[in-house]
Amino acid sequence: MSERNTEGQITVRQVTDVQASWTQQGRGEPGAFTIQLILDNGAEEYVLQPDAQDTKVQLELLKTSKSVYFDLERKVLIPSNITLGIE
C-alpha cells in the first residue's frame, strides 16, 4: 500500500519516449497535433495538444536536450542540458 502512495505522490517524471502525430480535422482545414510523452518507461503517459508553432518548438527542445522531465502537476515540460546548434 505504501508503494502505491509513493507512486501517486510523484509529480515530476523523466520523458523516456515521445510519439508525435498529426490528425486531419477536415478536408482543407487545419489539422491537430499531439505529442504523447511516455514517462519513466511507461509508468505514466501524458498527451500534449500544442498548436503547429508550439509543436515545432517542443519537438526541437526534445531533440536537443540530453534529458527532459515533465511536471504532471503543473503541466510543465522541463528540458535539461540543451545542446545548442550554434556553429
BASENU-403005 format. One record per atom (N, C-alpha, C, CB): residue number from 1; x negated, y negated, z negated; residue in three letters. Coordinates in steps of 0.1 Angstrom, whole numbers, plus 5000, padded with zeros to 4 digits. Atoms other than C-alpha are relative to their C-alpha. Glycine has a CB too. Layout:
N
  seq     X     Y     Z  type
  NUM     X     Y     Z   ALA
...
//
This chain:
87
  seq     X     Y     Z  type
    1  4992  5012  5000   MET
    1  5000  5000  5000   MET
    1  4991  4987  5000   MET
    1  5009  5000  4988   MET
    2  5008  5012  5000   SER
    2  4972  4975  4992   SER
    2  4993  4998  5013   SER
    2  4989  5002  4989   SER
    3  5006  5001  4987   GLU
    3  4956  4982  5026   GLU
    3  5010  4993  5009   GLU
    3  4996  5013  5006   GLU
    4  4990  5006  4992   ARG
    4  4988  4972  5043   ARG
    4  5002  4985  4996   ARG
    4  5014  5007  4998   ARG
    5  4999  5014  5004   ASN
    5  4990  4940  5022   ASN
    5  4988  4992  5005   ASN
    5  5001  4999  4985   ASN
    6  5012  5007  4995   THR
    6  4954  4931  5031   THR
    6  5001  4998  5015   THR
    6  4988  5009  4997   THR
    7  4999  5002  4986   GLU
    7  4961  4936  5068   GLU
    7  5010  4989  5003   GLU
    7  5006  5013  5007   GLU
    8  4990  5011  4998   GLY
    8  4992  4913  5065   GLY
    8  4994  4986  4997   GLY
    8  5012  5003  4992   GLY
    9  5006  5013  5004   GLN
    9  4970  4886  5050   GLN
    9  4990  4994  5010   GLN
    9  4994  5001  4986   GLN
   10  5010  5005  4991   ILE
   10  4945  4884  5078   ILE
   10  5007  4991  5010   ILE
   10  4993  5012  5007   ILE
   11  4994  5010  4990   THR
   11  4953  4853  5099   THR
   11  4991  4997  5011   THR
   11  5004  4988  4993   THR
   12  5010  5003  4989   VAL
   12  4921  4849  5120   VAL
   12  4994  5014  5004   VAL
   12  4989  4990  4995   VAL
   13  5005  4987  4995   ARG
   13  4911  4878  5142   ARG
   13  4992  4997  5013   ARG
   13  5012  5009  5004   ARG
   14  5008  5001  4988   GLN
   14  4885  4883  5169   GLN
   14  5007  5005  5012   GLN
   14  4987  5008  4998   GLN
   15  4995  4997  4987   VAL
   15  4896  4883  5205   VAL
   15  4991  5011  5006   VAL
   15  5002  4988  5010   VAL
   16  5009  4989  4995   THR
   16  4883  4917  5218   THR
   16  5003  5003  5015   THR
   16  5001  5012  4992   THR
   17  4996  4997  4986   ASP
   17  4901  4918  5252   ASP
   17  5010  4989  5004   ASP
   17  5005  5014  5003   ASP
   18  4991  5010  4995   VAL
   18  4921  4894  5274   VAL
   18  5006  5006  5013   VAL
   18  4992  4987  5003   VAL
   19  4993  4996  4988   GLN
   19  4947  4901  5301   GLN
   19  5007  4987  5005   GLN
   19  5009  5012  4998   GLN
   20  4993  5012  4994   ALA
   20  4957  4871  5323   ALA
   20  5009  5005  5011   ALA
   20  4990  4989  5005   ALA
   21  4991  4996  4989   SER
   21  4987  4873  5346   SER
   21  5008  4988  5004   SER
   21  5010  5011  4996   SER
   22  4992  5010  4994   TRP
   22  5009  4851  5368   TRP
   22  5013  5007  5005   TRP
   22  4993  4992  5011   TRP
   23  4987  4995  4996   THR
   23  5046  4857  5374   THR
   23  5008  4990  5009   THR
   23  5008  5005  4988   THR
   24  4992  5009  4991   GLN
   24  5066  4843  5403   GLN
   24  5014  4997  4993   GLN
   24  5002  5006  5014   GLN
   25  4987  5004  5006   GLN
   25  5097  4824  5389   GLN
   25  5011  5000  5010   GLN
   25  4998  4987  4993   GLN
   26  4990  5000  4989   GLY
   26  5115  4820  5422   GLY
   26  4992  4996  5013   GLY
   26  5011  4990  4997   GLY
   27  5007  5003  4988   ARG
   27  5106  4817  5458   ARG
   27  4998  4985  5002   ARG
   27  5008  5006  5012   ARG
   28  5003  5014  4998   GLY
   28  5089  4783  5464   GLY
   28  4999  4992  4987   GLY
   28  5010  4994  5009   GLY
   29  5000  5007  5013   GLU
   29  5090  4774  5427   GLU
   29  4987  5004  4993   GLU
   29  5012  5005  4991   GLU
   30  5013  4997  5008   PRO
   30  5060  4772  5403   PRO
   30  5002  5013  4992   PRO
   30  4997  4988  4990   PRO
   31  5000  4988  5008   GLY
   31  5051  4804  5386   GLY
   31  4997  4998  4985   GLY
   31  4990  5010  5006   GLY
   32  5003  5001  5015   ALA
   32  5044  4812  5349   ALA
   32  4987  5008  4997   ALA
   32  5012  5004  4992   ALA
   33  5012  4993  5004   PHE
   33  5010  4821  5335   PHE
   33  5002  5006  4986   PHE
   33  4988  4991  5001   PHE
   34  5001  4995  5013   THR
   34  5005  4843  5305   THR
   34  4985  5005  4998   THR
   34  5010  5012  4997   THR
   35  5013  4995  5003   ILE
   35  4973  4852  5287   ILE
   35  5002  5009  4987   ILE
   35  4989  4989  4997   ILE
   36  4998  4991  5012   GLN
   36  4975  4883  5264   GLN
   36  4987  5001  4993   GLN
   36  5006  5013  5005   GLN
   37  5012  4998  5009   LEU
   37  4950  4883  5236   LEU
   37  5001  5013  4993   LEU
   37  4998  4988  4991   LEU
   38  5001  4988  5008   ILE
   38  4940  4917  5222   ILE
   38  4991  4997  4989   ILE
   38  4995  5013  5009   ILE
   39  5007  5005  5012   LEU
   39  4928  4910  5187   LEU
   39  4995  5012  4992   LEU
   39  5008  4991  4991   LEU
   40  5006  4990  5008   ASP
   40  4904  4932  5167   ASP
   40  5003  5014  5005   ASP
   40  5005  4999  4985   ASP
   41  4999  4987  4993   ASN
   41  4905  4961  5192   ASN
   41  5014  5006  4999   ASN
   41  4990  5010  4994   ASN
   42  4986  4995  5000   GLY
   42  4943  4963  5192   GLY
   42  5007  4999  4986   GLY
   42  5000  5014  5004   GLY
   43  4993  5001  5013   ALA
   43  4951  4956  5155   ALA
   43  5012  4990  5001   ALA
   43  4990  4995  4989   ALA
   44  4989  5009  4997   GLU
   44  4972  4927  5168   GLU
   44  4999  4996  5014   GLU
   44  4999  4987  4990   GLU
   45  5000  5006  4986   GLU
   45  4982  4911  5201   GLU
   45  5008  4987  4999   GLU
   45  5007  5010  5010   GLU
   46  4993  5013  5000   TYR
   46  4994  4876  5209   TYR
   46  5000  4996  5015   TYR
   46  4993  4990  4991   TYR
   47  4999  5005  4986   VAL
   47  5006  4861  5242   VAL
   47  5001  4985  5000   VAL
   47  5013  5007  5007   VAL
   48  5000  5014  4997   LEU
   48  4998  4826  5252   LEU
   48  5008  4997  5013   LEU
   48  4986  4994  5001   LEU
   49  4993  5004  4988   GLN
   49  5020  4808  5278   GLN
   49  4997  4986  5004   GLN
   49  5016  5002  4997   GLN
   50  5004  5013  4996   PRO
   50  5000  4779  5290   PRO
   50  5004  4996  5014   PRO
   50  4984  4999  4999   PRO
   51  4997  5005  4986   ASP
   51  5007  4757  5320   ASP
   51  4987  5003  5008   ASP
   51  5004  4985  5000   ASP
   52  5011  4997  4991   ALA
   52  4984  4760  5350   ALA
   52  4987  4994  4996   ALA
   52  5003  4996  5015   ALA
   53  5013  5007  5004   GLN
   53  4958  4734  5339   GLN
   53  4994  5006  4987   GLN
   53  5003  4985  4998   GLN
   54  5005  4994  5013   ASP
   54  4956  4748  5303   ASP
   54  4995  5015  5003   ASP
   54  5011  5000  4990   ASP
   55  5004  4986  4997   THR
   55  4953  4784  5318   THR
   55  4985  4999  5005   THR
   55  5009  5006  5010   THR
   56  5014  5001  4994   LYS
   56  4922  4773  5338   LYS
   56  4990  4997  4989   LYS
   56  5000  4989  5010   LYS
   57  5009  5004  5011   VAL
   57  4906  4757  5307   VAL
   57  4998  5011  4990   VAL
   57  5006  4987  4992   VAL
   58  5001  4989  5009   GLN
   58  4914  4786  5284   GLN
   58  4992  5012  5005   GLN
   58  5014  5005  4996   GLN
   59  5008  4989  4994   LEU
   59  4900  4812  5308   LEU
   59  4985  4996  5001   LEU
   59  5006  5003  5014   LEU
   60  5014  5005  4999   GLU
   60  4868  4791  5312   GLU
   60  4994  5001  4986   GLU
   60  4999  4986  5005   GLU
   61  5005  4999  5014   LEU
   61  4865  4789  5274   LEU
   61  4997  5015  4996   LEU
   61  5010  4994  4990   LEU
   62  5001  4986  5003   LEU
   62  4870  4827  5271   LEU
   62  4988  5006  5007   LEU
   62  5012  5008  5004   LEU
   63  5011  4995  4992   LYS
   63  4844  4833  5298   LYS
   63  4987  4995  4995   LYS
   63  5002  4996  5015   LYS
   64  5013  5006  5003   THR
   64  4817  4810  5285   THR
   64  4997  5001  4985   THR
   64  5000  4986  5004   THR
   65  5002  4999  5014   SER
   65  4820  4819  5248   SER
   65  4995  5014  4997   SER
   65  5013  4998  4992   SER
   66  5005  4987  5004   LYS
   66  4800  4847  5232   LYS
   66  5010  5007  4992   LYS
   66  4987  4998  4992   LYS
   67  4989  4994  5007   SER
   67  4828  4853  5208   SER
   67  5011  4990  4998   SER
   67  4995  5005  4986   SER
   68  4989  5008  5001   VAL
   68  4863  4840  5204   VAL
   68  5009  5006  4989   VAL
   68  5008  4999  5014   VAL
   69  4991  4996  5011   TYR
   69  4887  4841  5174   TYR
   69  5013  4993  5003   TYR
   69  4994  4997  4986   TYR
   70  4987  5006  4999   PHE
   70  4924  4834  5172   PHE
   70  5006  5000  4986   PHE
   70  5009  5008  5010   PHE
   71  4993  5002  5012   ASP
   71  4942  4820  5142   ASP
   71  5015  5002  5002   ASP
   71  4997  4985  4994   ASP
   72  4986  4996  4998   LEU
   72  4976  4837  5141   LEU
   72  5009  4990  4993   LEU
   72  5002  5014  4996   LEU
   73  4991  5009  5008   GLU
   73  4990  4813  5115   GLU
   73  5001  4987  5007   GLU
   73  4994  4999  4986   GLU
   74  5000  5013  4994   ARG
   74  4980  4781  5132   ARG
   74  5001  5000  5015   ARG
   74  4988  4992  4996   ARG
   75  5000  4999  4985   LYS
   75  4980  4794  5168   LYS
   75  4989  4992  5007   LYS
   75  5014  4996  5006   LYS
   76  5012  5008  4995   VAL
   76  4945  4781  5175   VAL
   76  4990  5010  5005   VAL
   76  4993  4992  4988   VAL
   77  5011  4993  4994   LEU
   77  4920  4796  5199   LEU
   77  4987  4994  4996   LEU
   77  5002  5001  5016   LEU
   78  5013  5005  5006   ILE
   78  4885  4793  5184   ILE
   78  4988  5007  5007   ILE
   78  5000  5003  4985   ILE
   79  5012  4995  4994   PRO
   79  4856  4798  5208   PRO
   79  4988  4997  4992   PRO
   79  4999  4995  5015   PRO
   80  5013  5003  5007   SER
   80  4821  4800  5194   SER
   80  4988  5004  5009   SER
   80  4999  5008  4986   SER
   81  5012  4997  4992   ASN
   81  4786  4800  5208   ASN
   81  5003  4998  5015   ASN
   81  4995  5014  4998   ASN
   82  4996  5002  4986   ILE
   82  4798  4784  5241   ILE
   82  4987  4997  5008   ILE
   82  5009  4987  5001   ILE
   83  5011  5001  4991   THR
   83  4773  4787  5269   THR
   83  5004  4990  5011   THR
   83  4996  5013  5007   THR
   84  4997  5010  4990   LEU
   84  4773  4755  5290   LEU
   84  4993  5003  5013   LEU
   84  4996  4986  4995   LEU
   85  5006  4997  4987   GLY
   85  4768  4760  5327   GLY
   85  4993  4988  5006   GLY
   85  5011  5005  5009   GLY
   86  5007  5012  4995   ILE
   86  4747  4728  5330   ILE
   86  4987  5004  5005   ILE
   86  4999  4989  4989   ILE
   87  5013  4996  4994   GLU
   87  4718  4732  5353   GLU
   87  4992  4988  5002   GLU
   87  5002  5007  5013   GLU
//
